[in-house]
Amino acid sequence: MTNTYQVISMVNGQPTFEKPLQAILGELERGGAIRLLSPLEHHTDRQRRWYKGVCLPHLVQNDENGETAGWWDTELKRECNGLALLKKEIFFIDDGTGGRIGVGRLTIKGVGKRNMAAFIEEILSKSLSKGWNISPPDEDLRSKEHA
């Protein structure tokens, strides 16, 4: 389980959360970790979680052809201006003869807030014309977010 607790204010240089810090720390388990995010990182983290945890699963669940999340991920990046907005990543694979082949792909990992917001807007815009029926990120859920 992953919980996220946003800093709601700073008092005497110390962060305050909607839950006491001791209670938050009490949720830790051996082998777990604490991850600190800047406000910008927190925002883009939420955008990526909407994409991977809401958008893609919804498309897979409602796909009459039985397409996978991987297929939808590629399709959205192709249809929704991914080439201009997302990061290009190249990795090499063995070509079977001792050589290597460079393979490129688009990724949302490390994409900034502005480009991720533009990508989400493209998805929502295309969803209207394509009939994808995707809900935008929910502000009410975001303010109550713990996961």
C-alpha positions as CSV (number, residue, x, y, z in Angstrom):
1,M,0.0,0.0,0.0
2,T,1.2,3.5,-0.9
3,N,-0.1,6.5,1.0
4,T,0.5,10.1,0.1
5,Y,0.1,12.9,2.6
6,Q,0.3,16.4,1.2
7,V,1.9,19.2,3.3
8,I,-1.1,21.5,4.1
9,S,0.9,24.2,5.9
10,M,4.2,25.0,7.5
11,V,4.2,26.0,11.2
12,N,7.5,27.2,12.7
13,G,9.4,25.7,9.8
14,Q,7.7,22.3,10.3
15,P,5.3,20.6,7.9
16,T,1.7,19.8,9.0
17,F,-0.4,17.2,7.4
18,E,-4.1,16.3,7.7
19,K,-3.0,13.4,10.0
20,P,-0.4,13.7,12.8
21,L,3.1,12.9,11.7
22,Q,3.4,10.1,14.4
23,A,0.4,8.4,12.9
24,I,1.9,8.6,9.4
25,L,5.2,7.2,10.6
26,G,3.3,4.5,12.4
27,E,2.2,3.2,9.0
28,L,5.8,2.3,8.0
29,E,6.8,-1.3,7.7
30,R,10.3,-2.8,7.7
31,G,11.7,-2.6,4.2
32,G,9.4,0.3,3.4
33,A,10.5,3.9,2.6
34,I,9.6,7.5,2.8
35,R,9.6,9.5,-0.4
36,L,9.8,13.3,-0.4
37,L,8.3,15.2,-3.4
38,S,8.6,18.9,-4.2
39,P,5.2,20.6,-5.1
40,L,6.0,20.2,-8.8
41,E,7.0,16.5,-8.4
42,H,3.8,15.9,-6.4
43,H,1.6,17.4,-9.1
44,T,3.2,15.5,-11.9
45,D,3.2,12.3,-9.8
46,R,-0.6,12.7,-9.5
47,Q,-0.9,13.3,-13.2
48,R,1.0,10.1,-14.0
49,R,-1.1,8.2,-11.4
50,W,-4.3,9.4,-13.1
51,Y,-2.9,8.3,-16.5
52,K,-1.7,4.8,-15.3
53,G,-4.3,4.2,-12.6
54,V,-7.5,5.7,-14.0
55,C,-7.3,6.4,-17.7
56,L,-5.6,3.3,-19.0
57,P,-7.6,0.8,-16.8
58,H,-10.8,2.5,-17.8
59,L,-10.0,2.1,-21.5
60,V,-9.0,-1.5,-21.1
61,Q,-12.2,-2.3,-19.1
62,N,-14.4,-0.7,-21.7
63,D,-12.6,-2.0,-24.8
64,E,-14.8,-4.3,-26.8
65,N,-11.8,-5.6,-28.7
66,G,-10.0,-6.8,-25.6
67,E,-6.9,-4.5,-26.1
68,T,-4.3,-4.4,-23.3
69,A,-3.1,-1.4,-21.2
70,G,0.1,-1.6,-23.2
71,W,-1.8,-1.2,-26.5
72,W,-3.8,1.7,-25.1
73,D,-0.7,3.3,-23.8
74,T,0.9,3.2,-27.3
75,E,-2.4,4.3,-28.9
76,L,-2.8,7.4,-26.7
77,K,0.8,8.4,-27.2
78,R,0.3,8.1,-30.9
79,E,-3.1,9.8,-31.1
80,C,-2.6,12.5,-28.5
81,N,0.6,14.4,-29.5
82,G,2.9,12.2,-27.5
83,L,5.8,12.7,-29.9
84,A,5.9,16.4,-29.1
85,L,4.9,16.2,-25.4
86,L,6.6,13.1,-23.9
87,K,10.1,12.0,-23.5
88,K,11.9,9.8,-26.0
89,E,13.8,6.9,-24.6
90,I,16.1,4.7,-26.6
91,F,17.3,1.3,-25.4
92,F,19.2,-1.5,-27.2
93,I,18.3,-5.1,-27.7
94,D,20.3,-8.0,-29.0
95,D,19.6,-8.6,-32.7
96,G,20.3,-12.4,-32.4
97,T,23.6,-12.1,-34.4
98,G,25.7,-10.5,-31.7
99,G,24.8,-7.0,-32.7
100,R,22.5,-4.5,-31.1
101,I,19.4,-2.7,-32.4
102,G,18.3,0.6,-31.0
103,V,14.6,0.8,-30.1
104,G,12.8,4.0,-29.3
105,R,9.7,4.6,-27.3
106,L,7.8,7.4,-25.7
107,T,7.6,7.5,-21.9
108,I,5.8,9.7,-19.3
109,K,8.5,9.0,-16.8
110,G,10.3,12.3,-16.1
111,V,7.8,14.4,-18.1
112,G,7.1,17.8,-16.5
113,K,3.9,19.2,-15.2
114,R,3.2,21.4,-18.2
115,N,3.7,18.7,-20.8
116,M,1.8,16.1,-18.8
117,A,-1.1,18.5,-18.4
118,A,-1.1,19.1,-22.2
119,F,-1.0,15.4,-22.8
120,I,-4.0,14.8,-20.5
121,E,-5.9,17.7,-22.2
122,E,-5.2,16.0,-25.6
123,I,-6.5,12.7,-24.3
124,L,-9.6,14.3,-22.9
125,S,-10.1,16.2,-26.2
126,K,-9.6,13.1,-28.3
127,S,-11.9,11.1,-26.0
128,L,-14.8,13.2,-27.1
129,S,-14.4,12.6,-30.8
130,K,-13.3,9.0,-30.4
131,G,-16.0,8.0,-27.8
132,W,-13.5,6.9,-25.2
133,N,-15.6,8.2,-22.3
134,I,-12.7,9.0,-20.0
135,S,-13.4,11.2,-16.9
136,P,-10.9,14.0,-16.2
137,P,-9.0,14.0,-12.9
138,D,-11.4,14.7,-10.1
139,E,-10.6,17.7,-7.9
140,D,-12.7,16.4,-5.0
141,L,-10.9,13.1,-5.0
142,R,-7.6,14.8,-5.3
143,S,-8.2,16.8,-2.1
144,K,-9.0,13.6,-0.2
145,E,-6.2,11.6,-1.8
146,H,-4.3,9.1,0.3
147,A,-3.2,6.6,-2.3
